[in-house]
Amino acid sequence: MTSRKPPRKKNVSAMKMLGVQLGTARRAAGHTQGSLARELMVDEETIASIEQGRRPLKPDLAEVLDELLETKGLLTAGVANLPEIDQFPMWAELYVEHEREAIALSLYANQVLPGLLQTEEYARAVLRERVPAYNEDEVETRAAARMGRQDILHRKVPPTVSFVVWEPVLHLEVGGPKVRVEQLRRLRESAELPGLSVQFLPLASPSHAGLDGPFVLLETPDHQHLAYIEGQRGSQWVSDPDEVSILSRKYAMLRAQALTPQESKGLLDRLLGDQ
């Protein structure tokens, strides 16, 4: 199911065009965004986001809308012909938007620490390893953006966030010994944040449900369950319930195979004590 990123403009335009069609059909049927949202029992923001091309229209909702707005399958056909796997465009920007709005996130990492847990120096070090290289202005811009994403962890009502990280990631001296120590301290501080758990999958664990690589599970405010997978040459949204279920079961197994949150804090304490 993995795919390379296609040209951005084509997919954003397709989503916006579908949103315009929905808006036109809604008005023709005499609905406001609010009245349509109430009819569908979804948030008004969901309808607004779809109409503005900021959120994908899911197939099941398209079918209901076709019936309610009497659009004779127009929206269902539009969703079916969006030019991406699972009808989701695959840019990091869309992921960041969903991440910002999510009520729950579950992240498995086995290469570097997730961006939501990185210190700024660690983030810079990771970005400087890119091939082909970013120039320093790009490194600074992207590192700052990564730090900005971490605001969700400190909101008045933060999302529920779970991290499972393969232990070898803790031993990589990304950026050098000093950066590693500061990063370990940040991890230990983050482990105390409300609604957040950090677990480490031990190197000595005889079982490992994450051998296929890292992934993110996400729940939106209107309770859509999505997954996001990013590789070296492409990224992929997964919205099909069966595929999301498979990744959810993998994540549940990873949590069972990992150290408990309390044991994971103890591991960080030991690593920091060795410094």
NUVEXVO-549787 format. One line per 8 residues: their letters; for each residue x, y, z of N, C-alpha, C, O. Coordinates in steps of 0.05 Angstrom, whole numbers, plus 5000, padded with zeros to 4 digits. Example, Ala and Ser with C-alpha at 12.3 -4.5 7.8 and 13.67 -1.06 7.14 Angstrom:
2
as) 5264:4886:5156:5246:4910:5156:5264:4934:5156:5285:4934:5169 ~ 5257:4955:5142:5273:4979:5143:5258:5001:5157:5268:5023:5161 $
//
This chain:
275
mtsrkppr) 5016:4976:5000:5000:5000:5000:5017:5025:5000:5006:5047:4997 ~ 5043:5022:5003:5060:5046:5005:5062:5060:4978:5062:5046:4957 ~ 5063:5086:4978:5063:5101:4953:5081:5125:4956:5083:5136:4978 ~ 5093:5134:4934:5108:5159:4935:5089:5183:4934:5067:5181:4925 ~ 5100:5205:4944:5084:5229:4944:5080:5240:4916:5100:5244:4902 ~ 5056:5243:4907:5050:5255:4881:5052:5285:4883:5055:5296:4905 ~ 5049:5299:4860:5049:5328:4862:5027:5339:4880:5004:5330:4878 ~ 5034:5357:4897:5015:5366:4917:4991:5380:4905:4969:5374:4914 $
kknvsamk) 4994:5397:4886:4972:5413:4876:4949:5397:4866:4926:5404:4872 ~ 4954:5376:4852:4933:5359:4841:4914:5349:4863:4889:5350:4859 ~ 4924:5340:4885:4908:5328:4905:4893:5348:4922:4870:5345:4929 ~ 4906:5370:4929:4893:5391:4944:4870:5402:4927:4848:5408:4938 ~ 4874:5406:4902:4854:5417:4884:4830:5398:4883:4807:5406:4883 ~ 4835:5372:4882:4814:5352:4881:4797:5353:4906:4772:5352:4905 ~ 4809:5355:4929:4794:5357:4954:4778:5382:4956:4755:5382:4965 ~ 4789:5405:4947:4775:5430:4947:4751:5429:4928:4730:5440:4934 $
mlgvqlgt) 4755:5417:4904:4733:5415:4885:4710:5399:4897:4687:5406:4893 ~ 4717:5377:4910:4696:5361:4922:4682:5377:4944:4657:5375:4948 ~ 4697:5393:4959:4685:5410:4980:4666:5431:4968:4645:5436:4980 ~ 4674:5442:4945:4656:5462:4932:4631:5448:4923:4609:5460:4926 ~ 4633:5424:4913:4609:5409:4905:4590:5404:4928:4566:5407:4926 ~ 4602:5397:4951:4586:5392:4975:4572:5418:4984:4548:5418:4990 ~ 4587:5440:4984:4575:5466:4992:4552:5474:4974:4532:5484:4983 ~ 4556:5471:4948:4535:5478:4928:4510:5461:4933:4488:5471:4933 $
arraaght) 4514:5435:4937:4491:5417:4941:4477:5423:4968:4453:5422:4970 ~ 4493:5430:4988:4481:5437:5014:4463:5461:5012:4440:5461:5022 ~ 4473:5482:4999:4457:5507:4997:4432:5502:4980:4411:5513:4986 ~ 4435:5486:4958:4412:5480:4941:4390:5465:4957:4366:5467:4950 ~ 4399:5450:4977:4379:5435:4993:4369:5451:5016:4352:5442:5032 ~ 4377:5476:5018:4367:5494:5039:4380:5491:5066:4368:5499:5087 ~ 4404:5479:5067:4417:5475:5093:4439:5495:5097:4453:5503:5078 ~ 4443:5503:5122:4468:5516:5131:4487:5495:5139:4480:5471:5141 $
qgslarel) 4512:5502:5143:4532:5483:5153:4523:5472:5180:4526:5448:5186 ~ 4511:5489:5197:4502:5481:5223:4479:5461:5222:4479:5441:5236 ~ 4459:5467:5205:4436:5449:5203:4443:5422:5191:4432:5402:5199 ~ 4461:5423:5172:4470:5397:5160:4485:5381:5181:4482:5357:5182 ~ 4503:5394:5196:4518:5380:5217:4499:5367:5237:4504:5345:5246 ~ 4478:5382:5245:4459:5371:5265:4444:5347:5253:4440:5327:5267 ~ 4437:5349:5227:4424:5326:5214:4441:5301:5214:4431:5279:5217 ~ 4467:5306:5210:4486:5283:5208:4498:5275:5235:4511:5255:5237 $
mvdeetia) 4492:5292:5256:4503:5287:5283:4533:5288:5283:4546:5270:5294 ~ 4544:5308:5269:4573:5313:5270:4578:5342:5277:4559:5358:5278 ~ 4603:5349:5283:4609:5377:5289:4606:5395:5264:4612:5386:5242 ~ 4597:5419:5268:4596:5438:5246:4623:5443:5234:4625:5447:5209 ~ 4644:5442:5250:4671:5445:5239:4679:5423:5220:4694:5428:5201 ~ 4668:5400:5224:4673:5378:5205:4663:5385:5177:4677:5381:5157 ~ 4638:5395:5175:4627:5403:5150:4643:5426:5137:4649:5426:5114 ~ 4650:5446:5154:4665:5468:5144:4692:5460:5133:4701:5469:5112 $
sieqgrrp) 4706:5441:5147:4732:5432:5139:4731:5417:5113:4748:5420:5096 ~ 4710:5400:5109:4707:5385:5084:4702:5405:5061:4713:5402:5040 ~ 4684:5424:5066:4678:5443:5044:4702:5460:5036:4704:5469:5013 ~ 4719:5465:5055:4743:5481:5050:4767:5465:5039:4788:5476:5034 ~ 4763:5438:5037:4784:5421:5027:4806:5415:5047:4828:5407:5040 ~ 4800:5420:5073:4820:5415:5093:4817:5388:5106:4835:5378:5120 ~ 4795:5375:5101:4790:5348:5112:4778:5331:5091:4760:5340:5077 ~ 4787:5306:5088:4776:5288:5068:4747:5280:5074:4740:5276:5097 $
lkpdlaev) 4731:5277:5054:4704:5267:5056:4706:5236:5055:4715:5225:5035 ~ 4697:5223:5077:4699:5194:5077:4676:5181:5062:4654:5193:5059 ~ 4681:5157:5051:4661:5144:5033:4633:5140:5047:4613:5145:5034 ~ 4633:5132:5072:4607:5127:5085:4591:5153:5089:4567:5153:5086 ~ 4605:5175:5095:4592:5200:5098:4582:5211:5071:4561:5223:5069 ~ 4598:5206:5050:4590:5214:5023:4564:5201:5015:4547:5214:5003 ~ 4561:5175:5021:4536:5161:5014:4512:5173:5029:4491:5177:5017 ~ 4516:5179:5055:4494:5191:5070:4487:5218:5059:4463:5225:5056 $
ldelletk) 4507:5234:5052:4502:5261:5041:4488:5259:5014:4470:5275:5008 ~ 4496:5240:4997:4483:5237:4971:4453:5232:4975:4436:5243:4960 ~ 4446:5216:4995:4418:5210:4999:4403:5234:5011:4381:5241:5003 ~ 4416:5247:5031:4404:5269:5044:4400:5294:5026:4380:5307:5027 ~ 4421:5299:5010:4420:5323:4992:4410:5317:4964:4408:5334:4947 ~ 4403:5291:4959:4392:5282:4933:4412:5289:4911:4404:5300:4890 ~ 4437:5282:4915:4457:5288:4894:4463:5264:4876:4482:5265:4860 ~ 4447:5243:4878:4448:5221:4859:4475:5209:4855:4484:5203:4833 $
glltagva) 4490:5205:4877:4516:5191:4877:4539:5209:4869:4561:5199:4866 ~ 4534:5235:4866:4556:5253:4857:4579:5253:4877:4602:5251:4869 ~ 4573:5255:4903:4594:5257:4923:4609:5231:4927:4633:5230:4930 ~ 4593:5209:4926:4606:5182:4928:4625:5177:4905:4647:5167:4909 ~ 4617:5185:4881:4635:5182:4858:4659:5200:4860:4681:5192:4853 ~ 4656:5224:4871:4678:5242:4875:4699:5231:4894:4723:5233:4889 ~ 4689:5219:4916:4707:5207:4936:4722:5183:4923:4746:5180:4926 ~ 4707:5167:4908:4719:5143:4896:4741:5150:4876:4759:5134:4871 $
nlpeidqf) 4739:5174:4864:4758:5181:4844:4780:5201:4853:4795:5211:4836 ~ 4781:5206:4879:4803:5223:4889:4829:5208:4884:4831:5184:4889 ~ 4850:5222:4873:4874:5208:4864:4894:5201:4886:4917:5209:4883 ~ 4885:5188:4907:4904:5178:4928:4894:5153:4940:4869:5148:4940 ~ 4912:5137:4950:4904:5113:4965:4888:5121:4989:4895:5140:5003 ~ 4865:5108:4994:4847:5114:5016:4835:5142:5014:4824:5152:5033 ~ 4837:5155:4991:4826:5182:4986:4838:5203:5004:4826:5224:5008 ~ 4862:5198:5015:4876:5218:5031:4900:5228:5016:4917:5212:5008 $
pmwaelyv) 4904:5254:5013:4930:5264:5004:4951:5259:5025:4945:5258:5048 ~ 4975:5256:5016:4995:5245:5034:5017:5265:5041:5041:5259:5038 ~ 5010:5288:5051:5031:5307:5058:5034:5309:5088:5015:5304:5103 ~ 5057:5316:5097:5062:5320:5125:5044:5343:5136:5036:5342:5159 ~ 5038:5363:5119:5021:5385:5128:4994:5375:5137:4983:5384:5158 ~ 4982:5357:5123:4956:5346:5131:4958:5330:5156:4941:5331:5173 ~ 4980:5315:5159:4984:5300:5184:4985:5319:5208:4973:5315:5228 ~ 5001:5341:5205:5004:5360:5227:4977:5372:5234:4972:5377:5258 $
ehereaia) 4960:5378:5214:4933:5388:5220:4917:5369:5237:4904:5376:5256 ~ 4917:5343:5228:4903:5323:5243:4915:5319:5271:4900:5316:5290 ~ 4941:5320:5273:4954:5317:5299:4946:5340:5318:4941:5335:5341 ~ 4944:5364:5307:4936:5387:5324:4908:5384:5334:4902:5394:5356 ~ 4890:5372:5319:4862:5369:5327:4856:5343:5341:4834:5341:5353 ~ 4874:5324:5342:4868:5297:5352:4861:5298:5381:4871:5314:5397 ~ 4843:5279:5388:4837:5275:5417:4853:5252:5428:4855:5249:5453 ~ 4865:5235:5411:4882:5213:5420:4903:5207:5398:4897:5207:5375 $
lslyanqv) 4927:5202:5407:4949:5195:5390:4964:5171:5402:4969:5170:5426 ~ 4972:5152:5385:4989:5130:5393:5011:5127:5373:5006:5125:5349 ~ 5036:5129:5382:5059:5130:5364:5079:5108:5371:5088:5106:5394 ~ 5087:5093:5350:5109:5074:5353:5133:5083:5337:5130:5089:5313 ~ 5156:5084:5350:5181:5093:5336:5203:5073:5341:5207:5063:5363 ~ 5219:5067:5320:5241:5049:5323:5267:5059:5309:5286:5044:5306 ~ 5267:5085:5301:5290:5096:5287:5301:5120:5302:5325:5121:5309 ~ 5284:5140:5306:5291:5163:5322:5266:5168:5340:5245:5157:5335 $
lpgllqte) 5270:5186:5359:5247:5193:5376:5226:5208:5361:5233:5223:5342 ~ 5200:5205:5368:5179:5220:5354:5184:5250:5358:5194:5259:5379 ~ 5176:5266:5338:5180:5295:5339:5167:5308:5363:5178:5328:5372 ~ 5145:5297:5373:5132:5309:5396:5148:5307:5422:5143:5320:5441 ~ 5169:5290:5422:5186:5286:5445:5214:5297:5442:5230:5297:5461 ~ 5220:5308:5419:5248:5316:5413:5254:5343:5426:5238:5361:5427 ~ 5279:5346:5435:5290:5372:5442:5297:5387:5416:5298:5374:5395 ~ 5301:5413:5417:5307:5428:5393:5334:5419:5382:5337:5417:5357 $
eyaravlr) 5354:5414:5399:5380:5406:5389:5379:5378:5377:5392:5373:5356 ~ 5364:5360:5388:5360:5334:5377:5347:5336:5350:5355:5323:5331 ~ 5326:5353:5348:5312:5356:5323:5331:5367:5301:5331:5358:5279 ~ 5347:5386:5309:5367:5397:5289:5386:5375:5280:5392:5373:5256 ~ 5395:5359:5299:5414:5338:5291:5401:5318:5272:5414:5309:5253 ~ 5376:5311:5277:5362:5292:5259:5359:5305:5232:5364:5291:5211 ~ 5351:5330:5231:5346:5343:5205:5373:5347:5189:5372:5346:5165 ~ 5395:5350:5203:5421:5353:5190:5431:5327:5177:5450:5327:5161 $
ervpayne) 5418:5304:5185:5426:5279:5173:5412:5273:5147:5417:5253:5134 ~ 5394:5291:5138:5379:5286:5114:5398:5285:5090:5417:5300:5088 ~ 5391:5267:5071:5405:5265:5045:5384:5266:5023:5367:5249:5023 ~ 5385:5286:5005:5404:5309:5004:5400:5328:5027:5378:5330:5038 ~ 5420:5342:5035:5420:5358:5059:5402:5383:5057:5400:5395:5035 ~ 5390:5390:5079:5377:5416:5081:5398:5437:5086:5419:5432:5098 ~ 5394:5462:5076:5412:5483:5084:5404:5492:5112:5384:5484:5123 ~ 5421:5508:5125:5417:5514:5153:5391:5530:5158:5379:5526:5179 $
devetraa) 5383:5546:5139:5358:5560:5142:5334:5541:5143:5316:5544:5160 ~ 5335:5520:5126:5314:5500:5126:5314:5484:5152:5293:5478:5163 ~ 5338:5477:5162:5341:5463:5187:5327:5479:5209:5312:5468:5225 ~ 5334:5505:5211:5323:5521:5232:5292:5524:5230:5278:5523:5250 ~ 5283:5528:5206:5254:5531:5202:5239:5505:5209:5218:5506:5223 ~ 5249:5483:5201:5236:5457:5206:5238:5450:5236:5219:5438:5247 ~ 5260:5455:5248:5263:5450:5277:5244:5467:5293:5231:5457:5312 ~ 5241:5492:5286:5222:5510:5300:5194:5500:5296:5178:5500:5315 $
armgrqdi) 5187:5491:5272:5160:5480:5268:5155:5455:5284:5133:5451:5295 ~ 5175:5439:5287:5173:5414:5303:5168:5421:5332:5152:5409:5346 ~ 5182:5442:5342:5178:5450:5370:5150:5461:5373:5137:5457:5394 ~ 5140:5475:5353:5113:5487:5355:5092:5465:5357:5071:5469:5370 ~ 5096:5443:5344:5077:5421:5346:5074:5410:5374:5052:5400:5381 ~ 5094:5413:5391:5093:5403:5418:5074:5418:5436:5069:5409:5459 ~ 5064:5440:5427:5044:5456:5443:5020:5439:5450:5008:5444:5471 ~ 5013:5419:5434:4989:5404:5440:4992:5388:5466:4972:5382:5479 $
lhrkvppt) 5017:5382:5474:5021:5367:5499:5017:5384:5523:5015:5374:5546 ~ 5016:5411:5520:5014:5429:5542:4989:5445:5542:4986:5465:5556 ~ 4969:5437:5526:4943:5450:5525:4929:5446:5552:4935:5429:5567 ~ 4909:5463:5556:4893:5461:5580:4879:5433:5581:4877:5421:5602 ~ 4870:5424:5558:4859:5397:5555:4875:5383:5534:4868:5384:5510 ~ 4897:5370:5541:4914:5357:5521:4902:5332:5511:4884:5320:5524 ~ 4911:5323:5487:4902:5297:5478:4913:5274:5495:4932:5278:5510 ~ 4900:5251:5494:4912:5227:5506:4933:5217:5487:4927:5210:5464 $
vsfvvwep) 4958:5215:5497:4980:5207:5479:4996:5184:5491:5003:5184:5514 ~ 5001:5164:5474:5017:5141:5482:5040:5138:5462:5036:5139:5438 ~ 5064:5133:5473:5088:5128:5457:5099:5101:5465:5101:5094:5488 ~ 5106:5085:5444:5122:5062:5448:5147:5065:5431:5145:5069:5407 ~ 5171:5064:5443:5196:5069:5429:5215:5045:5434:5218:5035:5456 ~ 5227:5035:5413:5246:5013:5415:5271:5023:5430:5281:5044:5423 ~ 5280:5008:5450:5301:5017:5467:5327:5026:5453:5339:5046:5462 ~ 5336:5013:5431:5361:5022:5419:5361:5052:5411:5382:5064:5410 $
vlhlevgg) 5337:5063:5406:5336:5092:5400:5348:5109:5422:5359:5130:5417 ~ 5345:5100:5447:5355:5115:5470:5386:5115:5471:5398:5133:5483 ~ 5398:5096:5458:5427:5093:5460:5442:5106:5436:5466:5109:5436 ~ 5427:5115:5416:5439:5129:5394:5448:5157:5403:5432:5172:5415 ~ 5472:5165:5397:5482:5191:5406:5478:5211:5383:5496:5223:5373 ~ 5452:5214:5376:5445:5234:5356:5453:5262:5365:5443:5271:5386 ~ 5470:5275:5351:5479:5302:5359:5502:5302:5379:5512:5323:5385 ~ 5510:5279:5389:5532:5277:5408:5522:5272:5436:5498:5273:5442 $
pkvrveql) 5541:5266:5454:5534:5258:5482:5518:5279:5497:5499:5272:5511 ~ 5524:5305:5494:5510:5326:5508:5481:5327:5499:5463:5329:5516 ~ 5476:5326:5473:5449:5327:5463:5433:5302:5472:5410:5305:5479 ~ 5447:5279:5473:5433:5255:5482:5424:5258:5511:5401:5250:5518 ~ 5441:5268:5529:5434:5271:5557:5410:5290:5560:5392:5284:5575 ~ 5411:5313:5547:5389:5331:5548:5364:5319:5538:5342:5325:5548 ~ 5366:5302:5517:5343:5289:5506:5331:5269:5526:5307:5267:5529 ~ 5348:5254:5540:5339:5236:5560:5324:5250:5582:5304:5241:5592 $
rrlresae) 5335:5273:5590:5322:5289:5611:5294:5299:5602:5275:5298:5617 ~ 5292:5307:5576:5266:5316:5566:5247:5292:5566:5223:5296:5573 ~ 5256:5269:5559:5238:5245:5559:5228:5240:5587:5204:5234:5591 ~ 5246:5243:5607:5238:5237:5635:5217:5258:5644:5199:5251:5658 ~ 5221:5283:5636:5201:5304:5643:5175:5299:5629:5153:5302:5641 ~ 5176:5292:5604:5152:5287:5588:5135:5264:5599:5111:5264:5598 ~ 5149:5244:5610:5136:5221:5621:5117:5228:5644:5101:5211:5652 ~ 5120:5252:5656:5104:5260:5678:5080:5277:5669:5064:5285:5686 $
lpglsvqf) 5078:5284:5644:5056:5301:5634:5029:5286:5636:5028:5262:5632 ~ 5008:5301:5643:4982:5288:5645:4972:5277:5618:4975:5290:5597 ~ 4960:5254:5619:4949:5242:5595:4969:5231:5576:4962:5224:5553 ~ 4994:5228:5584:5016:5219:5567:5030:5196:5579:5037:5196:5603 ~ 5035:5175:5563:5051:5153:5573:5074:5147:5553:5070:5149:5529 ~ 5097:5140:5564:5120:5133:5548:5129:5105:5557:5133:5100:5580 ~ 5131:5087:5537:5140:5059:5543:5162:5052:5524:5163:5061:5501 ~ 5181:5036:5534:5203:5027:5517:5202:4997:5513:5198:4982:5532 $
lplaspsh) 5205:4989:5488:5207:4961:5481:5235:4951:5484:5253:4960:5469 ~ 5241:4934:5504:5269:4927:5510:5283:4912:5487:5270:4897:5472 ~ 5308:4918:5484:5324:4904:5463:5323:4874:5468:5324:4858:5449 ~ 5322:4865:5493:5322:4837:5499:5295:4824:5497:5292:4800:5502 ~ 5274:4839:5489:5248:4827:5488:5247:4805:5467:5257:4808:5444 ~ 5236:4781:5474:5235:4759:5455:5214:4763:5433:5214:4748:5413 ~ 5196:4782:5437:5174:4786:5418:5174:4815:5410:5181:4833:5426 ~ 5166:4820:5385:5167:4848:5374:5147:4850:5352:5151:4840:5330 $
agldgpfv) 5124:4864:5358:5103:4866:5338:5107:4889:5319:5090:4894:5301 ~ 5129:4904:5322:5133:4927:5305:5156:4925:5284:5168:4945:5277 ~ 5161:4901:5276:5183:4897:5257:5179:4909:5230:5198:4914:5215 ~ 5154:4915:5223:5148:4928:5197:5154:4958:5197:5153:4971:5176 ~ 5160:4969:5220:5168:4998:5221:5149:5015:5236:5128:5006:5246 ~ 5155:5041:5239:5140:5060:5255:5113:5067:5242:5109:5065:5218 ~ 5094:5075:5260:5068:5084:5250:5055:5101:5272:5064:5101:5295 ~ 5034:5115:5265:5019:5132:5283:4989:5125:5280:4979:5121:5258 $
lletpdhq) 4975:5122:5303:4946:5119:5303:4935:5145:5314:4946:5157:5332 ~ 4912:5153:5304:4901:5179:5310:4871:5178:5311:4858:5165:5294 ~ 4859:5191:5331:4830:5193:5333:4822:5223:5331:4832:5239:5346 ~ 4805:5230:5312:4797:5257:5307:4774:5265:5326:4763:5247:5339 ~ 4768:5291:5328:4746:5299:5346:4719:5287:5340:4703:5284:5357 ~ 4715:5279:5314:4690:5266:5307:4693:5236:5306:4677:5222:5294 ~ 4714:5226:5320:4719:5198:5325:4725:5181:5300:4718:5157:5299 ~ 4737:5194:5280:4748:5178:5258:4774:5166:5269:4790:5179:5283 $
hlayiegq) 4779:5141:5262:4804:5128:5269:4821:5125:5244:4814:5112:5225 ~ 4845:5137:5245:4863:5138:5222:4890:5128:5230:4897:5126:5254 ~ 4906:5122:5210:4934:5115:5215:4951:5129:5195:4942:5136:5173 ~ 4976:5134:5202:4995:5148:5185:5021:5133:5186:5032:5126:5207 ~ 5032:5128:5162:5058:5113:5160:5076:5130:5142:5068:5139:5121 ~ 5100:5134:5151:5119:5150:5136:5145:5134:5132:5157:5124:5151 ~ 5153:5133:5107:5178:5119:5100:5198:5138:5087:5193:5162:5086 ~ 5220:5127:5078:5241:5144:5067:5232:5158:5041:5241:5180:5036 $
rgsqwvsd) 5215:5145:5025:5208:5156:4999:5178:5160:4996:5168:5163:4973 ~ 5164:5161:5017:5135:5166:5015:5121:5164:5041:5131:5153:5061 ~ 5097:5175:5042:5081:5173:5066:5053:5164:5058:5045:5167:5035 ~ 5037:5154:5077:5012:5142:5070:4992:5145:5093:4998:5139:5116 ~ 4968:5155:5086:4946:5155:5104:4932:5128:5101:4929:5118:5079 ~ 4922:5117:5123:4906:5093:5122:4879:5099:5136:4879:5106:5159 ~ 4857:5097:5121:4831:5102:5132:4813:5078:5132:4792:5077:5146 ~ 4820:5058:5116:4803:5034:5115:4802:5021:5143:4822:5015:5155 $
pdevsils) 4777:5016:5153:4775:5006:5181:4790:4980:5186:4801:4976:5207 ~ 4790:4962:5166:4804:4937:5170:4834:4941:5173:4847:4929:5190 ~ 4846:4959:5157:4874:4964:5158:4882:4979:5184:4902:4973:5197 ~ 4865:4998:5192:4869:5013:5217:4868:4993:5240:4883:4995:5260 ~ 4849:4974:5239:4846:4954:5260:4871:4937:5263:4880:4931:5285 ~ 4883:4930:5240:4908:4914:5241:4930:4929:5256:4943:4918:5273 ~ 4933:4955:5249:4954:4971:5262:4947:4975:5292:4965:4976:5308 ~ 4921:4978:5298:4913:4981:5326:4920:4956:5342:4929:4958:5365 $
rkyamlra) 4916:4933:5330:4923:4908:5344:4953:4906:5347:4963:4896:5368 ~ 4968:4914:5327:4997:4914:5330:5006:4932:5353:5023:4925:5369 ~ 4993:4956:5355:5001:4974:5376:4994:4963:5403:5010:4966:5422 ~ 4971:4951:5406:4963:4938:5431:4984:4917:5439:4991:4914:5462 ~ 4993:4901:5419:5013:4881:5425:5040:4893:5433:5053:4884:5452 ~ 5047:4915:5420:5072:4929:5427:5071:4939:5456:5091:4937:5470 ~ 5048:4950:5464:5046:4960:5491:5048:4937:5511:5060:4941:5533 ~ 5037:4914:5504:5039:4891:5522:5068:4881:5524:5076:4871:5545 $
qaltpqes) 5083:4883:5502:5110:4873:5501:5130:4892:5513:5153:4884:5521 ~ 5123:4918:5515:5141:4938:5525:5141:4939:5556:5124:4927:5569 ~ 5161:4953:5566:5162:4958:5595:5137:4975:5602:5127:4990:5585 ~ 5128:4973:5627:5106:4990:5635:5115:5019:5636:5139:5024:5636 ~ 5097:5038:5637:5105:5066:5640:5124:5071:5664:5143:5086:5662 ~ 5117:5058:5687:5134:5062:5710:5162:5049:5706:5182:5061:5714 ~ 5163:5025:5695:5189:5012:5689:5205:5029:5669:5229:5030:5670 ~ 5190:5042:5650:5204:5058:5630:5216:5083:5643:5238:5091:5635 $
kglldrll) 5203:5094:5662:5215:5117:5677:5240:5107:5692:5260:5122:5693 ~ 5238:5083:5703:5262:5072:5716:5285:5069:5697:5308:5074:5705 ~ 5280:5060:5673:5301:5057:5653:5314:5084:5647:5339:5086:5646 ~ 5298:5105:5644:5309:5132:5639:5326:5141:5663:5347:5153:5659 ~ 5316:5135:5687:5331:5143:5711:5358:5129:5711:5379:5142:5719 ~ 5359:5104:5704:5384:5089:5704:5403:5100:5682:5427:5103:5687 ~ 5392:5106:5659:5409:5117:5637:5420:5144:5645:5443:5151:5639 ~ 5404:5161:5658:5413:5187:5667:5433:5184:5690:5451:5200:5692 $
gdq) 5429:5164:5706:5448:5159:5728:5476:5151:5719:5495:5155:5733 ~ 5477:5139:5695:5502:5130:5683:5518:5153:5672:5542:5150:5665 ~ 5506:5177:5669:5520:5199:5656:5539:5213:5675:5553:5232:5667 $
//
